[in-house]
C-alpha cells in the first residue's frame, strides 16, 4: 500500500527565501516597517553573535547597529542567494573580525608606548640620533685602550666586572676603576649632546 505524501508543504528554506525577498523588496522601497520587522526578528541574535566575537555586550550592540545600517545602505543591492539571516550574520561577522583586528592594533600600540616605542622618529630626530651615535663611537675610540676594552665588554657585551677581570686578566677593582674613569671621560666628551 502506497503512502500519499502531502506535497503542498514547501521547503522551509525556500519559504524563508520567499519571505526574505518580500521583506527586502519592501525595504528597498524605503519601507521602515520592513526594517522594524527585521530588527524584531534578528536584533538579539545579531547582538549575541557579535558579542561572542568581541566579548563586550556594548561593542556587540554597536556592531549589530552597524550591521543594520549596512543592510539599510545596501538594501537595493541585496540578492536572494542566501537567507536574509545568513546575510546579516555575514555582515556582523566581517564587522566583528574588523573590530578584533583594530583591538589587536590598539593593544600593540599601547604595548609599544609602554615600552618606549613611541611614534616613528621624524627625520630631524633620526639625524640627531645618528649624530649622537657617531659622537659616542668617536668618544669611545678616544679612550685609552684598556679603558675602551673595559667599557665595551661591560656596556656592549653586558659582562659583569668579575667576567671582564677574568677576560682581561685584571682584578675586579681595576675593572671598576677603569669603568669609572671611562664613564667620567665620556660624560665630559658628550656634554654638548645632552
C-alpha positions in Angstrom: 0.0 0.0 0.0 1.5 3.3 -1.1 1.5 6.2 1.4 0.4 9.5 0.0 2.6 12.5 0.8 1.3 16.0 1.2 3.3 17.8 -1.5 1.7 21.2 -0.6 4.2 21.6 2.3 7.0 23.7 1.0 10.7 23.5 1.9 11.4 25.8 4.9 14.5 27.3 3.3 12.5 28.1 0.1 9.7 29.6 2.1 12.2 31.6 4.1 13.8 33.0 0.9 10.4 34.0 -0.4 9.6 35.8 2.8 13.0 37.4 2.8 12.5 38.6 -0.7 9.2 40.2 0.2 10.7 42.0 3.2 13.7 43.1 1.2 11.6 44.3 -1.7 9.7 46.5 0.8 13.0 47.6 2.4 14.4 48.5 -1.0 11.4 50.8 -1.5 12.2 52.5 1.8 9.5 50.8 3.9 10.6 51.5 7.5 8.1 48.9 8.8 10.1 46.2 6.9 13.2 47.4 8.8 11.3 47.1 12.1 10.3 43.5 11.2 13.9 42.6 10.5 15.0 44.2 13.8 12.3 42.3 15.8 13.3 39.0 14.3 17.1 39.3 14.1 18.4 42.0 16.5 19.0 40.0 19.6 20.7 37.2 17.7 23.0 39.6 15.9 24.0 41.3 19.1 24.7 37.9 20.7 26.7 36.7 17.7 28.8 39.9 17.5 29.3 39.9 21.3 30.7 36.3 21.1 33.4 37.7 18.9 34.3 40.9 20.7 33.5 39.8 24.3 31.8 43.1 25.1 28.0 43.5 25.0 28.1 47.2 24.3 30.5 46.7 21.4 28.4 43.8 20.2 25.4 46.2 20.1 27.5 48.7 18.2 28.4 46.1 15.6 24.7 45.0 15.4 23.7 48.6 14.8 26.4 48.9 12.1 25.1 45.7 10.6 21.6 47.1 10.3 22.9 50.4 8.9 24.8 48.5 6.2 21.7 46.5 5.4 19.8 49.7 5.0 22.5 51.3 3.0 22.8 48.4 0.6 19.1 47.5 0.6 18.8 47.9 -3.1 21.8 45.7 -3.9 20.6 42.6 -1.9 20.3 39.5 -4.0 18.4 36.5 -2.7 21.3 34.0 -3.0 21.0 33.2 0.7 18.7 33.9 3.5 18.5 37.4 5.0 19.6 35.9 8.3 22.8 34.5 6.8 23.4 37.8 5.0 23.1 39.7 8.3 25.4 37.2 10.1 28.0 37.6 7.4 27.9 41.4 7.7 28.1 41.1 11.5 31.0 38.6 11.3 33.0 40.8 9.0 32.5 43.8 11.2 33.4 41.8 14.3 36.6 40.5 12.7 37.5 44.0 11.7 36.9 45.1 15.3 39.1 42.3 16.6 41.9 43.4 14.4 41.5 47.1 15.4 41.6 45.9 19.0 44.8 44.0 18.4 46.4 47.0 16.8 45.3 49.2 19.8 46.9 46.7 22.2 50.1 46.5 20.3 50.3 50.3 20.2 49.7 50.6 23.9 52.4 48.0 24.5 54.8 49.9 22.3 54.1 53.1 24.1 54.5 51.4 27.4 57.9 50.1 26.3 59.0 53.5 25.0 58.4 52.6 21.4 56.8 55.9 20.5 55.8 57.0 17.1 58.3 56.8 14.4 61.1 59.3 14.7 61.0 62.4 12.5 63.9 63.0 10.1 65.3 65.5 12.5 65.2 63.0 15.4 66.8 60.4 13.2 69.6 62.8 12.3 70.1 63.7 16.0 70.2 60.0 16.9 72.8 59.3 14.2 74.9 62.3 15.3 74.8 61.1 18.9 75.7 57.6 17.9 78.7 58.8 15.9 79.7 61.1 18.8 79.6 58.2 21.2 81.6 56.0 18.9 84.2 58.7 18.4 84.4 59.4 22.2 84.8 55.6 22.9 87.5 55.4 20.3 89.4 58.2 22.1 89.6 56.3 25.3 92.9 54.7 26.3 93.0 51.1 25.1 92.4 49.4 28.5 89.5 51.7 29.4 87.9 51.2 26.0 88.1 47.4 26.3 86.6 47.5 29.8 83.9 49.8 28.7 83.0 47.8 25.6 83.0 44.4 27.4 80.7 45.9 30.1 78.4 48.1 28.1 78.3 46.4 24.7 78.7 42.8 25.7 76.9 43.0 29.1 79.7 41.4 31.1 80.0 41.7 34.9 83.1 43.3 36.4 84.2 39.8 37.5 83.8 38.4 34.0 85.7 41.4 32.5 88.5 40.8 35.0 88.7 37.2 34.0 88.8 38.0 30.3 91.5 40.7 30.7 93.5 39.1 33.5 93.0 42.0 35.9 91.3 42.4 39.3 87.7 43.3 39.7 88.8 46.5 41.5 90.9 47.5 38.5 87.9 46.9 36.2 85.8 49.1 38.5 88.4 51.9 38.4 88.8 51.7 34.6 85.0 51.7 34.1 84.6 54.7 36.4 87.3 56.6 34.6 85.9 55.7 31.2 82.4 56.9 32.1 83.8 60.2 33.5 85.7 60.8 30.3 82.7 60.0 28.2 80.5 62.4 30.2 82.9 65.2 29.6 83.3 64.3 25.9 79.5 64.1 25.3 78.3 67.0 27.4 77.5 69.0 24.3 75.0 66.3 23.2 72.8 66.3 26.3 
